[in-house]
Structures are given as C-alpha cells and as structure tokens.
C-alpha cells in the first residue's frame, strides 16, 4: 500500500463512529474521497480497453481491489492493538 493511501485510510478511520466494518470503511472512503475513487475506476476502465484480443491480464475490479486494501489495513490495525 502506498503511503498516500495509508494517510487517506487513517483519515477515514478517524471519521467513522461506532464499530468499524469493512463496509462502513468502504462507504466512508467513497464519501471522503470521491475524486480518488473516480480516478481508480477510470484507470481500471482504460486498462480494460487497452488489452489486446486474446491476451488477458487479471486485474481486479475497482471495488474488489479497494476492499482488499481496506481489509489489509484493518487487519494491520487489529494486530497493533
């Protein structure tokens, strides 16, 4: 995970009230950083359009990759506690 992303996750974490779940974290991230989310989706779309016929490179959908990063961040927090 890049440093900038971790800073964003820390900001999201500080804004969530109550129990922190993967879904609540995901929703708050989208709320706080719609521009980052939009860039992420555009990058995925451009990549999919650029693939040549017959050549597949597995790239997870934007939702899947963001949820994976969130899950990793939350596990890291849990281990620190």
C-alpha positions in Angstrom: 0.0 0.0 0.0 1.4 3.4 -0.9 2.0 6.0 1.8 -0.6 8.4 0.4 -3.3 5.7 0.6 -2.4 4.9 4.2 -2.8 8.5 5.1 -6.3 8.5 3.5 -7.2 5.3 5.4 -6.1 6.9 8.7 -8.4 9.9 7.9 -11.3 7.6 7.1 -10.6 5.6 10.2 -10.8 8.8 12.4 -14.2 9.8 10.8 -16.0 6.5 11.4 -18.2 6.5 14.5 -19.1 3.2 16.2 -18.0 -0.2 15.1 -15.6 -0.3 12.1 -16.5 -2.8 9.5 -15.1 -3.3 6.0 -18.4 -2.0 4.6 -18.5 1.1 6.8 -14.9 1.9 5.9 -15.6 1.4 2.2 -18.6 3.7 2.4 -16.7 6.4 4.3 -13.8 6.2 1.9 -16.2 6.8 -1.1 -17.8 9.7 0.8 -14.5 11.4 1.7 -12.5 10.7 -1.4 -14.9 10.6 -4.4 -12.2 12.0 -6.7 -9.7 9.2 -5.8 -12.4 6.6 -6.3 -13.3 8.1 -9.7 -9.6 8.1 -10.8 -9.3 4.4 -9.7 -12.4 3.4 -11.8 -11.1 5.4 -14.8 -7.7 3.7 -14.6 -9.4 0.3 -14.5 -11.6 1.2 -17.5 -8.6 2.4 -19.5 -6.7 -0.7 -18.7 -9.5 -3.0 -19.8 -9.9 -1.2 -23.1 -6.2 -1.3 -23.8 -6.0 -5.2 -23.6 -5.4 -6.9 -26.9 -7.7 -9.6 -28.1 -6.8 -13.0 -26.7 -4.4 -11.6 -24.1 -5.8 -11.4 -20.6 -4.1 -9.9 -17.7 -6.1 -10.4 -14.5 -6.9 -7.1 -12.9 -9.4 -7.0 -10.1 -12.4 -4.7 -10.4 -12.0 -1.4 -8.5 -14.4 -2.4 -5.7 -12.5 -5.7 -5.2 -9.1 -4.0 -5.1 -10.2 -1.3 -2.7 -11.9 -3.7 -0.4 -8.7 -5.9 -0.3 -6.6 -2.8 0.6 -9.2 -1.9 3.3 -9.2 -5.5 4.7 -5.4 -5.4 4.8 -5.4 -2.1 6.6 -8.0 -3.2 9.2 -6.0 -6.4 9.8 -2.9 -4.4 10.4 -4.7 -2.2 12.9 -6.1 -5.3 14.7 -2.6 -6.7 15.0 -1.3 -3.4 16.5 -4.0 -3.5 19.2 
